[in-house]
Amino acid sequence: MSARIIDGKAIASALKVEIKQEVENLKSSGIIPGLATLLIGENPASHIYVKSKHRACQEVGIASFDHVLPADSKLEDVIGTVNKLNADRTVHAILVQLPLPPQIDVDSVLNAISPWKDVDGFHPANLGRLFAAKDLSELSNDKRVVPIPCTPQGMLVMLQKCGVTIAGKKAVVVGRSMIVGKPMAALLLACHATVTIAHSKTKDLEGCCRGADILVAAIGKIHMIHSGMVQEGAVVLDVGINRQPDGKITGDVDFDSVKEKAGWITPVPGGVGPMTIVMLLKNTVLLANSFLKR
């Protein structure tokens, strides 16, 4: 029997309706949630991504502010812009579009963003709180909301919407980036899963993956995860966005073979991708609401 498809587009569409209502509620309190994006250089893909984020903001009523600096900008100029956005009370969330030009130190820029406006959840203070959390409840309370990196958060919401039980399950995350792999592992731990992070140096990667009830593929290699690496009935989440020679987009999972063994599976495109942008909107609203409480 083929796996059930986790429709990221449908889930994201429903969440946008909820977020739009939350935005209206904030506006009635005198707060218009605002997201500022900062793009350095002329990377065509980055410009497309930023435009899609502004378009999503418009759909739910979030104010968006577009800031573009030239590719030859100096680090101090970029940080200077970030500091201005930190001080701007109409901006509740700041997103620096990656990648950055080679002369710009990524960590210096991300660390300059106020943790209170860190919509991506990449600031060390927010990542630290995520990794320290023993339970999801510790990431959201009246005193402090911790923005969770958007892609891992989107995957968690997908699991919840599908009714997948996480506590007690064996989860394997293939990939150890600070954008997806590591925060996803921390999030699953906070949901009481038993988590393994696998990577290019993992011995017997296939055997490691076969033990997973929940398998997350975040490695950036076309169809690296095949049916022999998946146990019957597993939940498979594919983060990969890879372009094939014919120009089509595909994931890290060999979808056609794996869907015959998995219980649930995300497609590429139409799976995790749409959820990432919606979580950006959700984090913007969370940070705006936190601003209201401070």
Secondary structure by P-SEA (a helix, b strand, c coil): cccccccaaaaaaaaaaaaaaaaaaaaaacccbbbbbbbccccaaaaaaaaaaaaaaaaabbbbbbbbbcccccaaaaaaaaaaaaacccccbbbbcccccccccaaaaaaacccccccccccaaaaaaaaacccccccccccbbbbcccaaaaaaaaaaaaccccccbbbbbcccccccaaaaaaaaaaaccbbbbbcccccaaaaaaaaccbbbbcccccccccccccccbbbbbbcbbbbccccccccccaaaaaaacccccccccccaaaaaaaaaaaaaaaaaaaaaac
